[in-house]
Amino acid sequence: MASQASRRNLITLYSGASDFASHQVRLVLAEKGIAAEIDIVRPDAMPEEVYEVNPYGTLPTLIDRDLSLFQSDIMLEYLDERFPHPPLLPVYPVARAQSRQMLYRIKRDWFSLADKILQDGKDAAEARRDLRDSLLATAPLFAESTYFLSEEYSLLDVYLATLLWRLPMLGIELTGPASKAVHQYMLRLFERDAFVSSLTEAERRLRSGY
């Protein structure tokens, strides 16, 4: 762990070992090559430093000098603006708004289903079926370009990479002709150096047979 003096010159991220939001922030840090001190902590053993800057004591929590952030969506956009190369959101307002709206839809439509599956309540089986069917129904979009709706890697791919990596954990297997495009897209994401380096040991075990 870095000393307090050296931390002042580094971004510090307090990260969960395997939650979606923490992984997304770690992935953006890796894609942009941002030097950061990443502390993997357990929610039931939260460091006092987190409570000092985050009134909710939640993960992830990011500290950059005098700035403290504790909402992952804000972290992602902050990092993209603070370190603009390579850009992960479009430069022009219309395209940027469209990307933000698609990010919202992915969270509302797919991540909400993943959360229901992880909660393992009475609607988990239905959520698992709905998520699988929705991904397969969207398969043509994965085949249209190198990355999701674009030839350039973006925050949309960051979101989807963290979701698709966890499909085995969610009990979802994509099969049939429509699944080919999704699997090819997954390979493009998972083989990126930044994605590999963003994984914690806990996340690597989610797909140990991959």
PyMOL commands that place a pseudoatom at each C-alpha (Angstrom):
pseudoatom trace, name=CA, resn=MET, resi=1, chain=A, elem=C, hetatm=0, pos=[0.000, 0.000, 0.000]
pseudoatom trace, name=CA, resn=ALA, resi=2, chain=A, elem=C, hetatm=0, pos=[1.304, 3.450, -0.824]
pseudoatom trace, name=CA, resn=SER, resi=3, chain=A, elem=C, hetatm=0, pos=[2.290, 5.845, 1.947]
pseudoatom trace, name=CA, resn=GLN, resi=4, chain=A, elem=C, hetatm=0, pos=[-0.013, 8.767, 2.716]
pseudoatom trace, name=CA, resn=ALA, resi=5, chain=A, elem=C, hetatm=0, pos=[2.550, 11.156, 1.168]
pseudoatom trace, name=CA, resn=SER, resi=6, chain=A, elem=C, hetatm=0, pos=[2.715, 9.251, -2.100]
pseudoatom trace, name=CA, resn=ARG, resi=7, chain=A, elem=C, hetatm=0, pos=[-1.058, 8.789, -2.173]
pseudoatom trace, name=CA, resn=ARG, resi=8, chain=A, elem=C, hetatm=0, pos=[-1.489, 12.548, -2.525]
pseudoatom trace, name=CA, resn=ASN, resi=9, chain=A, elem=C, hetatm=0, pos=[0.021, 12.242, -5.983]
pseudoatom trace, name=CA, resn=LEU, resi=10, chain=A, elem=C, hetatm=0, pos=[-2.006, 9.182, -6.937]
pseudoatom trace, name=CA, resn=ILE, resi=11, chain=A, elem=C, hetatm=0, pos=[-5.650, 8.480, -7.489]
pseudoatom trace, name=CA, resn=THR, resi=12, chain=A, elem=C, hetatm=0, pos=[-6.826, 6.087, -4.804]
pseudoatom trace, name=CA, resn=LEU, resi=13, chain=A, elem=C, hetatm=0, pos=[-9.669, 3.684, -5.490]
pseudoatom trace, name=CA, resn=TYR, resi=14, chain=A, elem=C, hetatm=0, pos=[-11.277, 1.670, -2.733]
pseudoatom trace, name=CA, resn=SER, resi=15, chain=A, elem=C, hetatm=0, pos=[-12.760, -1.209, -4.668]
pseudoatom trace, name=CA, resn=GLY, resi=16, chain=A, elem=C, hetatm=0, pos=[-14.841, -4.269, -4.037]
pseudoatom trace, name=CA, resn=ALA, resi=17, chain=A, elem=C, hetatm=0, pos=[-13.385, -7.589, -5.182]
pseudoatom trace, name=CA, resn=SER, resi=18, chain=A, elem=C, hetatm=0, pos=[-16.103, -8.507, -7.656]
pseudoatom trace, name=CA, resn=ASP, resi=19, chain=A, elem=C, hetatm=0, pos=[-19.007, -6.039, -7.831]
pseudoatom trace, name=CA, resn=PHE, resi=20, chain=A, elem=C, hetatm=0, pos=[-20.007, -4.515, -11.168]
pseudoatom trace, name=CA, resn=ALA, resi=21, chain=A, elem=C, hetatm=0, pos=[-19.374, -0.878, -10.298]
pseudoatom trace, name=CA, resn=SER, resi=22, chain=A, elem=C, hetatm=0, pos=[-15.900, -1.383, -8.844]
pseudoatom trace, name=CA, resn=HIS, resi=23, chain=A, elem=C, hetatm=0, pos=[-14.878, -3.450, -11.856]
pseudoatom trace, name=CA, resn=GLN, resi=24, chain=A, elem=C, hetatm=0, pos=[-16.081, -0.749, -14.252]
pseudoatom trace, name=CA, resn=VAL, resi=25, chain=A, elem=C, hetatm=0, pos=[-13.917, 1.878, -12.546]
pseudoatom trace, name=CA, resn=ARG, resi=26, chain=A, elem=C, hetatm=0, pos=[-10.883, -0.419, -12.470]
pseudoatom trace, name=CA, resn=LEU, resi=27, chain=A, elem=C, hetatm=0, pos=[-11.403, -1.154, -16.158]
pseudoatom trace, name=CA, resn=VAL, resi=28, chain=A, elem=C, hetatm=0, pos=[-11.493, 2.539, -17.093]
pseudoatom trace, name=CA, resn=LEU, resi=29, chain=A, elem=C, hetatm=0, pos=[-8.320, 3.140, -15.071]
pseudoatom trace, name=CA, resn=ALA, resi=30, chain=A, elem=C, hetatm=0, pos=[-6.646, 0.311, -16.976]
pseudoatom trace, name=CA, resn=GLU, resi=31, chain=A, elem=C, hetatm=0, pos=[-7.909, 1.394, -20.408]
pseudoatom trace, name=CA, resn=LYS, resi=32, chain=A, elem=C, hetatm=0, pos=[-6.521, 4.880, -19.881]
pseudoatom trace, name=CA, resn=GLY, resi=33, chain=A, elem=C, hetatm=0, pos=[-3.299, 3.721, -18.245]
pseudoatom trace, name=CA, resn=ILE, resi=34, chain=A, elem=C, hetatm=0, pos=[-3.976, 5.845, -15.170]
pseudoatom trace, name=CA, resn=ALA, resi=35, chain=A, elem=C, hetatm=0, pos=[-1.580, 5.342, -12.262]
pseudoatom trace, name=CA, resn=ALA, resi=36, chain=A, elem=C, hetatm=0, pos=[-3.699, 4.582, -9.231]
pseudoatom trace, name=CA, resn=GLU, resi=37, chain=A, elem=C, hetatm=0, pos=[-3.513, 2.939, -5.850]
pseudoatom trace, name=CA, resn=ILE, resi=38, chain=A, elem=C, hetatm=0, pos=[-6.248, 0.299, -5.812]
pseudoatom trace, name=CA, resn=ASP, resi=39, chain=A, elem=C, hetatm=0, pos=[-7.256, -1.093, -2.438]
pseudoatom trace, name=CA, resn=ILE, resi=40, chain=A, elem=C, hetatm=0, pos=[-9.467, -4.180, -2.579]
pseudoatom trace, name=CA, resn=VAL, resi=41, chain=A, elem=C, hetatm=0, pos=[-11.579, -4.145, 0.564]
pseudoatom trace, name=CA, resn=ARG, resi=42, chain=A, elem=C, hetatm=0, pos=[-14.469, -6.115, 1.986]
pseudoatom trace, name=CA, resn=PRO, resi=43, chain=A, elem=C, hetatm=0, pos=[-17.775, -4.300, 2.617]
pseudoatom trace, name=CA, resn=ASP, resi=44, chain=A, elem=C, hetatm=0, pos=[-17.846, -5.755, 6.131]
pseudoatom trace, name=CA, resn=ALA, resi=45, chain=A, elem=C, hetatm=0, pos=[-14.331, -4.451, 6.878]
pseudoatom trace, name=CA, resn=MET, resi=46, chain=A, elem=C, hetatm=0, pos=[-14.477, -0.965, 5.424]
pseudoatom trace, name=CA, resn=PRO, resi=47, chain=A, elem=C, hetatm=0, pos=[-11.410, 1.194, 6.139]
pseudoatom trace, name=CA, resn=GLU, resi=48, chain=A, elem=C, hetatm=0, pos=[-11.998, 4.288, 8.229]
pseudoatom trace, name=CA, resn=GLU, resi=49, chain=A, elem=C, hetatm=0, pos=[-10.623, 6.356, 5.338]
pseudoatom trace, name=CA, resn=VAL, resi=50, chain=A, elem=C, hetatm=0, pos=[-13.707, 5.515, 3.280]
pseudoatom trace, name=CA, resn=TYR, resi=51, chain=A, elem=C, hetatm=0, pos=[-16.083, 6.866, 5.917]
pseudoatom trace, name=CA, resn=GLU, resi=52, chain=A, elem=C, hetatm=0, pos=[-13.996, 10.032, 6.162]
pseudoatom trace, name=CA, resn=VAL, resi=53, chain=A, elem=C, hetatm=0, pos=[-14.758, 10.939, 2.531]
pseudoatom trace, name=CA, resn=ASN, resi=54, chain=A, elem=C, hetatm=0, pos=[-17.932, 8.972, 1.768]
pseudoatom trace, name=CA, resn=PRO, resi=55, chain=A, elem=C, hetatm=0, pos=[-20.963, 9.531, 4.008]
pseudoatom trace, name=CA, resn=TYR, resi=56, chain=A, elem=C, hetatm=0, pos=[-22.503, 6.268, 2.805]
pseudoatom trace, name=CA, resn=GLY, resi=57, chain=A, elem=C, hetatm=0, pos=[-19.473, 4.045, 3.330]
pseudoatom trace, name=CA, resn=THR, resi=58, chain=A, elem=C, hetatm=0, pos=[-19.987, 2.349, -0.042]
pseudoatom trace, name=CA, resn=LEU, resi=59, chain=A, elem=C, hetatm=0, pos=[-17.765, 0.860, -2.721]
pseudoatom trace, name=CA, resn=PRO, resi=60, chain=A, elem=C, hetatm=0, pos=[-16.297, 1.974, -4.975]
pseudoatom trace, name=CA, resn=THR, resi=61, chain=A, elem=C, hetatm=0, pos=[-14.914, 5.191, -3.512]
pseudoatom trace, name=CA, resn=LEU, resi=62, chain=A, elem=C, hetatm=0, pos=[-12.413, 7.245, -5.489]
pseudoatom trace, name=CA, resn=ILE, resi=63, chain=A, elem=C, hetatm=0, pos=[-10.092, 9.951, -4.162]
pseudoatom trace, name=CA, resn=ASP, resi=64, chain=A, elem=C, hetatm=0, pos=[-8.136, 12.293, -6.428]
pseudoatom trace, name=CA, resn=ARG, resi=65, chain=A, elem=C, hetatm=0, pos=[-6.275, 14.841, -4.299]
pseudoatom trace, name=CA, resn=ASP, resi=66, chain=A, elem=C, hetatm=0, pos=[-9.036, 16.907, -2.641]
pseudoatom trace, name=CA, resn=LEU, resi=67, chain=A, elem=C, hetatm=0, pos=[-11.846, 15.348, -4.657]
pseudoatom trace, name=CA, resn=SER, resi=68, chain=A, elem=C, hetatm=0, pos=[-13.794, 12.360, -3.347]
pseudoatom trace, name=CA, resn=LEU, resi=69, chain=A, elem=C, hetatm=0, pos=[-16.368, 10.509, -5.439]
pseudoatom trace, name=CA, resn=PHE, resi=70, chain=A, elem=C, hetatm=0, pos=[-18.678, 7.727, -4.318]
pseudoatom trace, name=CA, resn=GLN, resi=71, chain=A, elem=C, hetatm=0, pos=[-20.994, 7.174, -7.289]
pseudoatom trace, name=CA, resn=SER, resi=72, chain=A, elem=C, hetatm=0, pos=[-19.526, 5.004, -10.023]
pseudoatom trace, name=CA, resn=ASP, resi=73, chain=A, elem=C, hetatm=0, pos=[-21.196, 6.673, -13.024]
pseudoatom trace, name=CA, resn=ILE, resi=74, chain=A, elem=C, hetatm=0, pos=[-19.745, 10.015, -11.944]
pseudoatom trace, name=CA, resn=MET, resi=75, chain=A, elem=C, hetatm=0, pos=[-16.326, 8.406, -11.475]
pseudoatom trace, name=CA, resn=LEU, resi=76, chain=A, elem=C, hetatm=0, pos=[-16.351, 7.016, -15.006]
pseudoatom trace, name=CA, resn=GLU, resi=77, chain=A, elem=C, hetatm=0, pos=[-17.225, 10.331, -16.623]
pseudoatom trace, name=CA, resn=TYR, resi=78, chain=A, elem=C, hetatm=0, pos=[-14.799, 12.218, -14.385]
pseudoatom trace, name=CA, resn=LEU, resi=79, chain=A, elem=C, hetatm=0, pos=[-11.932, 9.931, -15.372]
pseudoatom trace, name=CA, resn=ASP, resi=80, chain=A, elem=C, hetatm=0, pos=[-12.860, 10.263, -19.040]
pseudoatom trace, name=CA, resn=GLU, resi=81, chain=A, elem=C, hetatm=0, pos=[-12.784, 14.059, -18.809]
pseudoatom trace, name=CA, resn=ARG, resi=82, chain=A, elem=C, hetatm=0, pos=[-9.755, 14.278, -16.526]
pseudoatom trace, name=CA, resn=PHE, resi=83, chain=A, elem=C, hetatm=0, pos=[-7.738, 11.903, -18.735]
pseudoatom trace, name=CA, resn=PRO, resi=84, chain=A, elem=C, hetatm=0, pos=[-9.203, 12.488, -22.215]
pseudoatom trace, name=CA, resn=HIS, resi=85, chain=A, elem=C, hetatm=0, pos=[-7.040, 10.022, -24.165]
pseudoatom trace, name=CA, resn=PRO, resi=86, chain=A, elem=C, hetatm=0, pos=[-8.284, 7.628, -25.301]
pseudoatom trace, name=CA, resn=PRO, resi=87, chain=A, elem=C, hetatm=0, pos=[-11.813, 9.073, -25.112]
pseudoatom trace, name=CA, resn=LEU, resi=88, chain=A, elem=C, hetatm=0, pos=[-14.527, 6.704, -23.926]
pseudoatom trace, name=CA, resn=LEU, resi=89, chain=A, elem=C, hetatm=0, pos=[-17.451, 8.991, -24.734]
pseudoatom trace, name=CA, resn=PRO, resi=90, chain=A, elem=C, hetatm=0, pos=[-18.062, 10.864, -28.017]
pseudoatom trace, name=CA, resn=VAL, resi=91, chain=A, elem=C, hetatm=0, pos=[-16.858, 14.439, -28.243]
pseudoatom trace, name=CA, resn=TYR, resi=92, chain=A, elem=C, hetatm=0, pos=[-19.960, 15.910, -29.886]
pseudoatom trace, name=CA, resn=PRO, resi=93, chain=A, elem=C, hetatm=0, pos=[-23.002, 16.700, -27.714]
pseudoatom trace, name=CA, resn=VAL, resi=94, chain=A, elem=C, hetatm=0, pos=[-25.610, 14.744, -29.711]
pseudoatom trace, name=CA, resn=ALA, resi=95, chain=A, elem=C, hetatm=0, pos=[-23.513, 11.579, -29.894]
pseudoatom trace, name=CA, resn=ARG, resi=96, chain=A, elem=C, hetatm=0, pos=[-22.506, 11.944, -26.248]
pseudoatom trace, name=CA, resn=ALA, resi=97, chain=A, elem=C, hetatm=0, pos=[-26.158, 12.264, -25.195]
pseudoatom trace, name=CA, resn=GLN, resi=98, chain=A, elem=C, hetatm=0, pos=[-27.054, 9.187, -27.226]
pseudoatom trace, name=CA, resn=SER, resi=99, chain=A, elem=C, hetatm=0, pos=[-24.280, 7.201, -25.557]
pseudoatom trace, name=CA, resn=ARG, resi=100, chain=A, elem=C, hetatm=0, pos=[-25.386, 8.328, -22.108]
pseudoatom trace, name=CA, resn=GLN, resi=101, chain=A, elem=C, hetatm=0, pos=[-28.954, 7.308, -22.900]
pseudoatom trace, name=CA, resn=MET, resi=102, chain=A, elem=C, hetatm=0, pos=[-27.787, 3.862, -24.032]
pseudoatom trace, name=CA, resn=LEU, resi=103, chain=A, elem=C, hetatm=0, pos=[-25.723, 3.512, -20.845]
pseudoatom trace, name=CA, resn=TYR, resi=104, chain=A, elem=C, hetatm=0, pos=[-28.867, 4.275, -18.899]
pseudoatom trace, name=CA, resn=ARG, resi=105, chain=A, elem=C, hetatm=0, pos=[-30.828, 1.648, -20.825]
pseudoatom trace, name=CA, resn=ILE, resi=106, chain=A, elem=C, hetatm=0, pos=[-28.161, -0.995, -20.243]
pseudoatom trace, name=CA, resn=LYS, resi=107, chain=A, elem=C, hetatm=0, pos=[-28.249, -0.315, -16.519]
pseudoatom trace, name=CA, resn=ARG, resi=108, chain=A, elem=C, hetatm=0, pos=[-32.037, -0.186, -16.337]
pseudoatom trace, name=CA, resn=ASP, resi=109, chain=A, elem=C, hetatm=0, pos=[-32.749, -3.163, -18.613]
pseudoatom trace, name=CA, resn=TRP, resi=110, chain=A, elem=C, hetatm=0, pos=[-29.822, -5.543, -18.042]
pseudoatom trace, name=CA, resn=PHE, resi=111, chain=A, elem=C, hetatm=0, pos=[-28.043, -4.676, -14.826]
pseudoatom trace, name=CA, resn=SER, resi=112, chain=A, elem=C, hetatm=0, pos=[-31.344, -4.500, -12.961]
pseudoatom trace, name=CA, resn=LEU, resi=113, chain=A, elem=C, hetatm=0, pos=[-32.040, -8.079, -14.071]
pseudoatom trace, name=CA, resn=ALA, resi=114, chain=A, elem=C, hetatm=0, pos=[-28.546, -9.141, -13.008]
pseudoatom trace, name=CA, resn=ASP, resi=115, chain=A, elem=C, hetatm=0, pos=[-29.164, -7.623, -9.577]
pseudoatom trace, name=CA, resn=LYS, resi=116, chain=A, elem=C, hetatm=0, pos=[-32.376, -9.620, -9.227]
pseudoatom trace, name=CA, resn=ILE, resi=117, chain=A, elem=C, hetatm=0, pos=[-30.521, -12.808, -10.122]
pseudoatom trace, name=CA, resn=LEU, resi=118, chain=A, elem=C, hetatm=0, pos=[-27.819, -12.092, -7.548]
pseudoatom trace, name=CA, resn=GLN, resi=119, chain=A, elem=C, hetatm=0, pos=[-30.440, -11.415, -4.878]
pseudoatom trace, name=CA, resn=ASP, resi=120, chain=A, elem=C, hetatm=0, pos=[-31.766, -14.933, -5.578]
pseudoatom trace, name=CA, resn=GLY, resi=121, chain=A, elem=C, hetatm=0, pos=[-35.333, -14.032, -4.714]
pseudoatom trace, name=CA, resn=LYS, resi=122, chain=A, elem=C, hetatm=0, pos=[-38.541, -15.512, -6.069]
pseudoatom trace, name=CA, resn=ASP, resi=123, chain=A, elem=C, hetatm=0, pos=[-38.163, -13.604, -9.355]
pseudoatom trace, name=CA, resn=ALA, resi=124, chain=A, elem=C, hetatm=0, pos=[-34.539, -14.697, -9.982]
pseudoatom trace, name=CA, resn=ALA, resi=125, chain=A, elem=C, hetatm=0, pos=[-35.431, -17.440, -12.468]
pseudoatom trace, name=CA, resn=GLU, resi=126, chain=A, elem=C, hetatm=0, pos=[-37.619, -15.080, -14.492]
pseudoatom trace, name=CA, resn=ALA, resi=127, chain=A, elem=C, hetatm=0, pos=[-34.897, -12.408, -14.444]
pseudoatom trace, name=CA, resn=ARG, resi=128, chain=A, elem=C, hetatm=0, pos=[-32.344, -14.972, -15.648]
pseudoatom trace, name=CA, resn=ARG, resi=129, chain=A, elem=C, hetatm=0, pos=[-34.588, -15.945, -18.552]
pseudoatom trace, name=CA, resn=ASP, resi=130, chain=A, elem=C, hetatm=0, pos=[-35.347, -12.319, -19.425]
pseudoatom trace, name=CA, resn=LEU, resi=131, chain=A, elem=C, hetatm=0, pos=[-31.680, -11.327, -19.417]
pseudoatom trace, name=CA, resn=ARG, resi=132, chain=A, elem=C, hetatm=0, pos=[-30.685, -14.275, -21.588]
pseudoatom trace, name=CA, resn=ASP, resi=133, chain=A, elem=C, hetatm=0, pos=[-33.488, -13.637, -24.086]
pseudoatom trace, name=CA, resn=SER, resi=134, chain=A, elem=C, hetatm=0, pos=[-32.757, -9.911, -24.231]
pseudoatom trace, name=CA, resn=LEU, resi=135, chain=A, elem=C, hetatm=0, pos=[-29.059, -10.449, -24.926]
pseudoatom trace, name=CA, resn=LEU, resi=136, chain=A, elem=C, hetatm=0, pos=[-29.850, -12.900, -27.722]
pseudoatom trace, name=CA, resn=ALA, resi=137, chain=A, elem=C, hetatm=0, pos=[-32.472, -10.564, -29.178]
pseudoatom trace, name=CA, resn=THR, resi=138, chain=A, elem=C, hetatm=0, pos=[-29.827, -7.821, -29.298]
pseudoatom trace, name=CA, resn=ALA, resi=139, chain=A, elem=C, hetatm=0, pos=[-27.269, -10.109, -30.970]
pseudoatom trace, name=CA, resn=PRO, resi=140, chain=A, elem=C, hetatm=0, pos=[-27.475, -8.381, -34.399]
pseudoatom trace, name=CA, resn=LEU, resi=141, chain=A, elem=C, hetatm=0, pos=[-26.171, -5.173, -32.810]
pseudoatom trace, name=CA, resn=PHE, resi=142, chain=A, elem=C, hetatm=0, pos=[-23.041, -6.974, -31.603]
pseudoatom trace, name=CA, resn=ALA, resi=143, chain=A, elem=C, hetatm=0, pos=[-22.271, -7.999, -35.181]
pseudoatom trace, name=CA, resn=GLU, resi=144, chain=A, elem=C, hetatm=0, pos=[-22.653, -4.561, -36.748]
pseudoatom trace, name=CA, resn=SER, resi=145, chain=A, elem=C, hetatm=0, pos=[-19.298, -3.143, -35.628]
pseudoatom trace, name=CA, resn=THR, resi=146, chain=A, elem=C, hetatm=0, pos=[-16.124, -4.044, -33.786]
pseudoatom trace, name=CA, resn=TYR, resi=147, chain=A, elem=C, hetatm=0, pos=[-17.477, -2.715, -30.504]
pseudoatom trace, name=CA, resn=PHE, resi=148, chain=A, elem=C, hetatm=0, pos=[-20.993, -2.008, -29.309]
pseudoatom trace, name=CA, resn=LEU, resi=149, chain=A, elem=C, hetatm=0, pos=[-22.578, 0.415, -31.798]
pseudoatom trace, name=CA, resn=SER, resi=150, chain=A, elem=C, hetatm=0, pos=[-19.150, 1.770, -32.720]
pseudoatom trace, name=CA, resn=GLU, resi=151, chain=A, elem=C, hetatm=0, pos=[-15.770, 0.978, -34.226]
pseudoatom trace, name=CA, resn=GLU, resi=152, chain=A, elem=C, hetatm=0, pos=[-14.181, 2.575, -31.160]
pseudoatom trace, name=CA, resn=TYR, resi=153, chain=A, elem=C, hetatm=0, pos=[-14.093, 1.125, -27.652]
pseudoatom trace, name=CA, resn=SER, resi=154, chain=A, elem=C, hetatm=0, pos=[-16.310, 3.154, -25.312]
pseudoatom trace, name=CA, resn=LEU, resi=155, chain=A, elem=C, hetatm=0, pos=[-17.998, 3.210, -21.918]
pseudoatom trace, name=CA, resn=LEU, resi=156, chain=A, elem=C, hetatm=0, pos=[-20.737, 1.062, -23.445]
pseudoatom trace, name=CA, resn=ASP, resi=157, chain=A, elem=C, hetatm=0, pos=[-18.160, -1.692, -23.819]
pseudoatom trace, name=CA, resn=VAL, resi=158, chain=A, elem=C, hetatm=0, pos=[-16.922, -1.123, -20.279]
pseudoatom trace, name=CA, resn=TYR, resi=159, chain=A, elem=C, hetatm=0, pos=[-20.438, -1.721, -18.967]
pseudoatom trace, name=CA, resn=LEU, resi=160, chain=A, elem=C, hetatm=0, pos=[-21.031, -4.742, -21.153]
pseudoatom trace, name=CA, resn=ALA, resi=161, chain=A, elem=C, hetatm=0, pos=[-17.648, -6.334, -20.471]
pseudoatom trace, name=CA, resn=THR, resi=162, chain=A, elem=C, hetatm=0, pos=[-18.307, -6.403, -16.736]
pseudoatom trace, name=CA, resn=LEU, resi=163, chain=A, elem=C, hetatm=0, pos=[-21.772, -7.862, -17.276]
pseudoatom trace, name=CA, resn=LEU, resi=164, chain=A, elem=C, hetatm=0, pos=[-20.875, -10.474, -19.881]
pseudoatom trace, name=CA, resn=TRP, resi=165, chain=A, elem=C, hetatm=0, pos=[-17.878, -11.711, -17.876]
pseudoatom trace, name=CA, resn=ARG, resi=166, chain=A, elem=C, hetatm=0, pos=[-20.283, -12.635, -15.088]
pseudoatom trace, name=CA, resn=LEU, resi=167, chain=A, elem=C, hetatm=0, pos=[-22.766, -14.646, -17.166]
pseudoatom trace, name=CA, resn=PRO, resi=168, chain=A, elem=C, hetatm=0, pos=[-21.540, -18.001, -15.762]
pseudoatom trace, name=CA, resn=MET, resi=169, chain=A, elem=C, hetatm=0, pos=[-21.951, -16.658, -12.223]
pseudoatom trace, name=CA, resn=LEU, resi=170, chain=A, elem=C, hetatm=0, pos=[-25.456, -15.514, -13.165]
pseudoatom trace, name=CA, resn=GLY, resi=171, chain=A, elem=C, hetatm=0, pos=[-26.291, -18.990, -14.472]
pseudoatom trace, name=CA, resn=ILE, resi=172, chain=A, elem=C, hetatm=0, pos=[-26.719, -17.797, -18.051]
pseudoatom trace, name=CA, resn=GLU, resi=173, chain=A, elem=C, hetatm=0, pos=[-25.467, -19.691, -21.084]
pseudoatom trace, name=CA, resn=LEU, resi=174, chain=A, elem=C, hetatm=0, pos=[-25.946, -18.182, -24.527]
pseudoatom trace, name=CA, resn=THR, resi=175, chain=A, elem=C, hetatm=0, pos=[-26.575, -20.836, -27.153]
pseudoatom trace, name=CA, resn=GLY, resi=176, chain=A, elem=C, hetatm=0, pos=[-28.042, -21.094, -30.645]
pseudoatom trace, name=CA, resn=PRO, resi=177, chain=A, elem=C, hetatm=0, pos=[-27.212, -19.295, -33.909]
pseudoatom trace, name=CA, resn=ALA, resi=178, chain=A, elem=C, hetatm=0, pos=[-27.851, -15.837, -32.476]
pseudoatom trace, name=CA, resn=SER, resi=179, chain=A, elem=C, hetatm=0, pos=[-25.248, -16.342, -29.769]
pseudoatom trace, name=CA, resn=LYS, resi=180, chain=A, elem=C, hetatm=0, pos=[-22.297, -16.426, -32.177]
pseudoatom trace, name=CA, resn=ALA, resi=181, chain=A, elem=C, hetatm=0, pos=[-22.109, -12.659, -32.577]
pseudoatom trace, name=CA, resn=VAL, resi=182, chain=A, elem=C, hetatm=0, pos=[-22.286, -12.148, -28.815]
pseudoatom trace, name=CA, resn=HIS, resi=183, chain=A, elem=C, hetatm=0, pos=[-19.507, -14.665, -28.156]
pseudoatom trace, name=CA, resn=GLN, resi=184, chain=A, elem=C, hetatm=0, pos=[-17.273, -13.067, -30.778]
pseudoatom trace, name=CA, resn=TYR, resi=185, chain=A, elem=C, hetatm=0, pos=[-17.876, -9.671, -29.207]
pseudoatom trace, name=CA, resn=MET, resi=186, chain=A, elem=C, hetatm=0, pos=[-17.091, -11.104, -25.775]
pseudoatom trace, name=CA, resn=LEU, resi=187, chain=A, elem=C, hetatm=0, pos=[-13.769, -12.459, -27.030]
pseudoatom trace, name=CA, resn=ARG, resi=188, chain=A, elem=C, hetatm=0, pos=[-12.809, -9.043, -28.391]
pseudoatom trace, name=CA, resn=LEU, resi=189, chain=A, elem=C, hetatm=0, pos=[-13.496, -7.494, -25.002]
pseudoatom trace, name=CA, resn=PHE, resi=190, chain=A, elem=C, hetatm=0, pos=[-11.939, -10.164, -22.831]
pseudoatom trace, name=CA, resn=GLU, resi=191, chain=A, elem=C, hetatm=0, pos=[-8.705, -10.337, -24.839]
pseudoatom trace, name=CA, resn=ARG, resi=192, chain=A, elem=C, hetatm=0, pos=[-7.923, -6.648, -24.367]
pseudoatom trace, name=CA, resn=ASP, resi=193, chain=A, elem=C, hetatm=0, pos=[-4.869, -6.138, -22.172]
pseudoatom trace, name=CA, resn=ALA, resi=194, chain=A, elem=C, hetatm=0, pos=[-6.695, -3.569, -20.072]
pseudoatom trace, name=CA, resn=PHE, resi=195, chain=A, elem=C, hetatm=0, pos=[-9.520, -5.972, -19.342]
pseudoatom trace, name=CA, resn=VAL, resi=196, chain=A, elem=C, hetatm=0, pos=[-7.151, -8.733, -18.283]
pseudoatom trace, name=CA, resn=SER, resi=197, chain=A, elem=C, hetatm=0, pos=[-5.227, -6.389, -15.999]
pseudoatom trace, name=CA, resn=SER, resi=198, chain=A, elem=C, hetatm=0, pos=[-8.433, -5.004, -14.469]
pseudoatom trace, name=CA, resn=LEU, resi=199, chain=A, elem=C, hetatm=0, pos=[-9.499, -8.374, -13.057]
pseudoatom trace, name=CA, resn=THR, resi=200, chain=A, elem=C, hetatm=0, pos=[-9.137, -9.225, -9.400]
pseudoatom trace, name=CA, resn=GLU, resi=201, chain=A, elem=C, hetatm=0, pos=[-8.380, -12.778, -8.329]
pseudoatom trace, name=CA, resn=ALA, resi=202, chain=A, elem=C, hetatm=0, pos=[-12.038, -13.166, -7.337]
pseudoatom trace, name=CA, resn=GLU, resi=203, chain=A, elem=C, hetatm=0, pos=[-13.160, -12.057, -10.806]
pseudoatom trace, name=CA, resn=ARG, resi=204, chain=A, elem=C, hetatm=0, pos=[-10.716, -14.381, -12.545]
pseudoatom trace, name=CA, resn=ARG, resi=205, chain=A, elem=C, hetatm=0, pos=[-12.289, -17.282, -10.673]
pseudoatom trace, name=CA, resn=LEU, resi=206, chain=A, elem=C, hetatm=0, pos=[-15.720, -16.378, -12.067]
pseudoatom trace, name=CA, resn=ARG, resi=207, chain=A, elem=C, hetatm=0, pos=[-14.581, -17.774, -15.407]
pseudoatom trace, name=CA, resn=SER, resi=208, chain=A, elem=C, hetatm=0, pos=[-11.717, -20.033, -14.401]
pseudoatom trace, name=CA, resn=GLY, resi=209, chain=A, elem=C, hetatm=0, pos=[-12.457, -22.295, -17.356]
pseudoatom trace, name=CA, resn=TYR, resi=210, chain=A, elem=C, hetatm=0, pos=[-12.371, -19.448, -19.890]
for i in range(1, 210): cmd.bond("trace and resi %d" % i, "trace and resi %d" % (i + 1))
show_as sticks, trace
zoom trace
